[in-house]
Amino acid sequence: MKVIYSIIFLWTLVWQVEFSDAVREGTANAKVMIQRYEREGNFAKAALWHEAAADCLKIISIPMTELQIRYYLRHGKNVLAERSRGELAHITERREYHRKAARAHWERSKTERTSPELEAEREKITQFISAWAQIYPNRFHHYGIYPSFFKVEQEIFKKKGDYAAVLNLEADAAEMCADQYNEITVAYFQGIVLDCDAIGGSVGGEAISRHAANRLSKVRADCVIRYEKIRDAYRQRAALLREIAEGKPKTPPIEAETVLRDLSHQSISPAPKLTSTQALKIANSDGRLKEHLKAHRNVHGYASFQGFAWFVSYSNHGWGNLVVALVNDKTGTVLDILIVDLRINETFQTESHCPQVR
């Protein structure tokens, strides 16, 4: 029993780290843009991206954490609920930090808030937040609470031969995923239209572009319908799993196999022009990147689409994050190389024109 409790405790700690990282990943990517513009001395754009980070926490992180707290309280997991409350408090603090930083940058800026240049930046931010509002529920089964809580709990019940409990946990997970789609993705796209005339309202954010919100409102109906269908598919999945669990199966039920398929591999809308492989290839061809990385060994690159551009991150085990390359999705060019180094902080600001990948 001591071994089992030790394993559960260890996984609880792992879950806490994983969830903390995942829930702030969108904000961390906003920080890349903040650092880019702070180094350029462009305080207006840095202010917009601080607001974007605050918006990500409000639109995504806060409802996601609240869903988790409600689940734990409902199932008597009071210790985990308390830890999630601590996480929520930290998220709220981080949101206020970004809001204050944005105000401070606006005070230093001499750029008109309604300038075309800032409107174009706001449109990027709208695309950025729209992408992350879709990404989090889409990858529910691969990160955070599903692999590091639900799957761990299921393994415990599998060893006991309690397959009804295993199925009910899977149903719980499906319901939580449905709730994420409902309270984050569907709510966000519905809010684009509802708050179109009041940007910065309850669902929209401070940095979101009015023009981009108006443009997105024309396609939001399709997004709302699409994600409502995905939400409902997960709710149906939960109901079917509970129905099978009522039979109290003694072995893994064959009829559950068709239900237990991963619905989370959804492409975001609008879809990027480039693939992750193409974005990585473009970044790898940049001479400045090659020059910096030649001093490091066992470097791995990972490309992720951020709604308006690809962020290609390079890291190794010795140094952690080393470089982030920003790749323009439309033109297939490297927009910027941001070097992350404990000793060196440099930003190359000229656009490198690489061969466009078709």
C-alpha positions in Angstrom: 0.0 0.0 0.0 2.8 2.4 0.8 4.3 1.8 -2.7 0.9 2.5 -4.3 0.4 5.8 -2.3 4.0 6.8 -3.2 3.3 6.3 -6.9 0.0 8.3 -6.6 1.8 11.1 -4.8 4.6 11.1 -7.4 2.1 11.3 -10.3 0.3 14.1 -8.5 3.5 16.1 -8.5 4.1 15.3 -12.1 0.6 16.3 -13.0 1.0 19.6 -11.1 4.1 20.5 -13.2 2.6 19.3 -16.5 -0.6 21.2 -15.9 1.2 24.3 -14.8 3.3 24.3 -18.0 0.4 23.5 -20.3 -2.0 26.0 -19.0 0.5 28.8 -19.6 2.0 27.7 -22.9 0.0 30.2 -24.9 1.1 32.9 -22.5 4.7 31.7 -22.8 4.5 32.1 -26.6 3.1 35.6 -26.2 6.2 36.3 -24.1 8.4 35.6 -27.1 6.7 38.5 -28.9 6.9 40.7 -25.8 10.7 40.1 -25.7 11.0 40.7 -29.4 9.3 44.1 -29.2 10.9 45.1 -25.9 14.4 44.6 -27.5 13.3 46.7 -30.4 12.0 49.4 -28.1 8.5 49.1 -29.6 6.6 49.6 -26.4 3.2 49.8 -28.1 3.5 46.4 -29.6 5.0 45.0 -26.4 1.9 46.4 -24.6 -0.4 44.7 -27.0 1.3 41.3 -26.4 1.2 41.8 -22.7 -2.6 42.3 -23.1 -2.6 39.2 -25.3 -1.0 37.1 -22.6 -3.6 38.4 -20.1 -6.3 37.5 -22.5 -5.0 34.0 -22.9 -5.1 33.5 -19.2 -8.7 34.9 -19.0 -10.1 33.1 -22.0 -8.3 29.7 -21.7 -6.4 29.1 -18.4 -8.9 30.4 -15.9 -12.0 28.4 -17.2 -9.7 25.3 -17.7 -8.6 25.4 -14.1 -12.0 26.1 -12.8 -13.3 23.0 -14.6 -10.6 21.0 -12.9 -11.4 22.3 -9.5 -15.1 21.5 -9.9 -14.3 18.0 -10.9 -12.0 17.3 -8.0 -14.5 18.8 -5.5 -17.3 16.7 -7.0 -15.3 13.5 -6.5 -13.9 14.3 -3.1 -10.3 15.0 -4.3 -9.9 17.8 -1.9 -6.1 17.9 -1.8 -6.0 18.1 -5.6 -8.8 20.7 -5.6 -6.7 22.8 -3.2 -3.7 22.6 -5.4 -5.7 23.6 -8.4 -7.0 26.6 -6.4 -3.4 27.6 -5.8 -2.7 27.3 -9.5 -5.8 29.5 -10.2 -4.5 32.1 -7.8 -1.2 32.1 -9.5 -2.8 32.4 -12.9 -4.8 35.4 -11.6 -1.6 37.0 -10.4 0.1 36.5 -13.7 -2.8 38.0 -15.5 -2.7 41.1 -13.3 1.1 41.3 -13.9 0.6 41.4 -17.7 -2.2 44.0 -17.4 0.1 46.2 -15.3 3.0 45.7 -17.7 0.8 46.6 -20.6 -0.3 49.9 -18.9 3.4 50.7 -18.1 4.4 50.1 -21.8 1.5 52.3 -23.1 2.8 55.1 -20.9 6.2 54.8 -22.5 4.9 54.5 -26.0 4.5 57.5 -28.4 2.5 55.5 -31.0 -1.1 56.2 -31.6 -3.2 53.3 -30.4 -5.4 53.4 -33.5 -2.5 53.5 -36.0 -2.6 51.0 -39.0 0.6 49.4 -37.7 -1.0 48.5 -34.4 -4.2 47.4 -36.0 -2.2 44.9 -38.1 -0.5 43.7 -34.9 -3.9 43.3 -33.2 -5.0 41.2 -36.1 -2.1 38.9 -35.5 -3.0 38.7 -31.8 -6.6 37.8 -32.7 -5.3 34.9 -34.9 -3.0 33.9 -32.1 -5.7 33.7 -29.4 -8.1 32.0 -31.9 -5.6 29.3 -32.5 -4.9 28.6 -28.8 -8.7 28.6 -28.0 -8.8 25.6 -30.3 -5.5 24.0 -29.5 -6.0 23.3 -25.8 -9.2 21.1 -26.1 -7.9 19.5 -29.3 -4.9 18.0 -27.5 -6.8 17.1 -24.3 -5.8 13.4 -24.5 -2.1 14.1 -25.0 -1.2 16.6 -22.2 -2.1 17.6 -18.7 -4.8 16.0 -16.6 -5.7 13.1 -19.0 -2.4 11.2 -19.2 -1.2 12.2 -15.7 -4.4 11.8 -13.7 -7.2 9.9 -15.5 -4.9 7.3 -17.1 -3.0 6.8 -13.8 -6.3 6.3 -11.9 -7.4 3.8 -14.6 -4.3 1.7 -14.3 -5.0 1.3 -10.6 -8.5 0.0 -11.2 -7.3 -2.2 -14.1 -5.0 -4.0 -11.6 -8.1 -4.6 -9.4 -10.1 -5.9 -12.4 -12.7 -3.1 -11.9 -13.4 -2.3 -15.5 -16.6 -0.4 -14.7 -14.5 2.1 -12.8 -12.1 2.3 -15.7 -14.9 3.1 -18.1 -16.5 5.6 -15.8 -13.2 7.4 -15.5 -12.9 7.5 -19.3 -16.5 8.9 -19.3 -15.4 11.6 -16.8 -12.5 12.5 -19.1 -14.8 12.8 -22.1 -17.2 15.0 -20.2 -14.3 17.3 -19.1 -13.0 17.5 -22.7 -16.6 18.4 -23.8 -16.7 21.1 -21.1 -13.4 22.5 -22.3 -14.8 22.8 -25.9 -17.9 24.4 -24.5 -16.4 26.9 -22.1 -13.3 27.8 -24.0 -13.7 27.2 -27.8 -17.4 27.6 -28.4 -17.7 30.4 -25.9 -14.7 32.2 -27.5 -16.1 32.1 -31.1 -19.6 32.9 -29.9 -18.2 35.9 -28.0 -16.4 37.3 -31.1 -19.8 38.2 -32.5 -21.5 39.1 -29.2 -18.6 41.4 -28.2 -17.9 42.6 -31.8 -19.1 46.1 -30.8 -17.4 46.0 -27.4 -13.9 44.6 -27.8 -12.4 43.9 -24.4 -15.7 42.7 -23.0 -16.5 39.5 -21.2 -15.3 37.1 -23.7 -13.1 39.1 -26.1 -9.8 40.5 -25.0 -8.1 43.9 -24.6 -5.6 43.3 -27.4 -8.1 41.8 -29.9 -8.5 43.8 -33.2 -12.0 45.1 -34.0 -11.3 44.6 -37.7 -10.1 41.0 -37.1 -13.1 40.3 -34.8 -15.4 41.6 -37.5 -13.7 39.4 -40.1 -13.7 36.4 -37.9 -17.4 36.9 -37.1 -18.1 36.1 -40.7 -16.6 32.6 -40.3 -17.4 32.1 -36.6 -20.8 30.4 -37.3 -18.9 27.5 -39.0 -16.5 27.3 -36.0 -19.2 27.4 -33.5 -21.2 24.7 -35.3 -18.1 22.6 -35.8 -17.0 22.7 -32.2 -20.5 22.2 -30.8 -20.6 19.0 -32.8 -17.2 17.9 -31.4 -18.4 18.8 -27.9 -21.6 16.8 -28.4 -19.6 13.8 -29.7 -17.6 13.7 -26.5 -20.8 13.9 -24.4 -22.2 11.0 -26.4 -19.0 9.1 -25.9 -19.3 9.6 -22.1 -23.0 8.4 -22.1 -22.1 5.3 -24.1 -19.2 4.5 -21.8 -21.4 4.8 -18.7 -24.0 2.6 -20.3 -21.3 -0.1 -21.0 -20.0 0.3 -17.4 -23.5 -0.4 -16.0 -23.0 -4.1 -17.1 -20.0 -4.3 -14.6 -17.7 -6.0 -17.1 -15.0 -8.4 -15.7 -12.7 -8.0 -18.7 -12.1 -5.1 -21.1 -15.3 -4.9 -23.1 -14.9 -5.3 -26.9 -17.9 -3.0 -27.5 -16.0 -0.1 -25.8 -13.2 -0.3 -28.4 -15.2 1.6 -31.0 -16.1 4.2 -28.4 -12.6 4.7 -27.2 -11.2 6.3 -30.3 -9.3 9.6 -30.0 -11.5 12.4 -31.2 -8.9 15.1 -30.3 -6.9 15.2 -33.6 -8.8 18.3 -34.9 -7.2 20.8 -37.2 -7.5 24.4 -36.3 -9.5 26.8 -38.4 -8.4 28.5 -40.5 -5.7 25.9 -41.3 -2.1 27.0 -41.8 -0.6 27.1 -45.3 2.6 25.3 -44.2 3.0 22.0 -42.4 5.1 21.8 -39.3 7.7 19.8 -41.3 7.9 22.6 -43.9 8.2 25.3 -41.2 11.0 23.4 -39.5 12.8 23.0 -42.8 12.6 26.7 -43.5 13.9 27.6 -40.1 16.7 25.1 -40.4 17.9 26.8 -43.6 18.5 30.1 -41.9 22.2 31.0 -41.8 22.0 32.9 -38.5 20.3 30.0 -36.8 23.0 27.6 -38.1 25.7 29.9 -36.8 24.3 30.0 -33.3 23.4 26.3 -33.0 26.8 25.0 -34.2 28.1 25.5 -30.6 25.4 23.2 -29.2 25.0 19.4 -29.5 21.9 17.2 -29.7 19.6 20.1 -30.6 16.0 19.4 -31.4 13.6 21.6 -33.2 9.8 21.7 -32.7 7.4 23.8 -34.9 4.0 24.9 -33.6 1.5 27.1 -35.4 0.5 30.3 -33.5 -2.4 31.5 -35.7 -0.3 34.0 -37.7 3.2 32.4 -37.8 5.1 29.3 -36.9 7.2 29.4 -33.8 10.1 26.9 -34.3 11.8 26.3 -30.9 15.2 24.7 -30.5 16.4 23.1 -27.3 18.8 20.5 -25.9 19.1 18.9 -22.5 22.1 20.8 -21.5 20.8 24.4 -22.1 17.1 24.0 -22.4 15.5 26.5 -24.8 18.1 28.0 -27.1 16.5 29.7 -30.0 13.0 30.5 -31.4 12.6 31.1 -35.1 9.5 32.9 -36.3 8.4 31.7 -39.7 5.8 33.6 -41.8 3.1 31.1 -42.7 2.0 32.9 -45.9 5.4 33.7 -47.4 7.6 30.9 -46.1 10.2 33.4 -44.8 12.0 33.6 -41.5 10.7 36.8 -39.8 13.0 36.8 -36.8 15.4 34.8 -34.8 15.2 35.2 -31.0 18.2 33.8 -29.2 17.5 32.5 -25.7 20.8 32.1 -23.8 21.8 32.5 -20.2 24.7 34.8 -21.3 23.6 36.3 -24.6 20.3 38.1 -25.4 20.3 39.2 -29.0 17.5 39.7 -31.6 18.1 39.6 -35.3 15.4 41.9 -36.7 15.8 41.7 -40.5 13.6 39.3 -42.4 15.5 36.4 -44.1 14.0 35.4 -47.5 14.3 31.6 -47.7 12.9 29.6 -50.7 9.2 29.3 -50.2 8.0 25.7 -49.6 5.0 24.8 -51.7 
